[in-house]
Amino acid sequence: MAYFLCRLNPPRPTFAQDMSQAERAMMQTHVAYWMGHLQQGKVLLFGPVADPKGGWGVAVLAVRDEAEVRSLTGQDPAMLSGLPFSYDIYPMPRVIVPPSPQAPQA
């Protein structure tokens, strides 16, 4: 398993505040896309970041390798929208996560 932090850079710093109706609809598709991967266990978390310099999106992925993370980000509806979105992808050589809860023993 490989872990990556992915930063989605919007087309403009004010995107979260002034997106059009069409852009908002596309972002709903973007969220639905990542929700599907969250349910598959490939995404550990994702959401918007309220950076005072301009908002952006973040996701932490748990995938096989960098090729898979690049495939997933490349198929993101935001990337396919024709708007100038981009991803910064950072490998995480080590991660610390809480242990999974164990099922109660009978």
Order of alpha helices (4+ residues) and beta strands (2+ residues): beta-alpha-alpha-beta-beta-alpha-alpha-beta
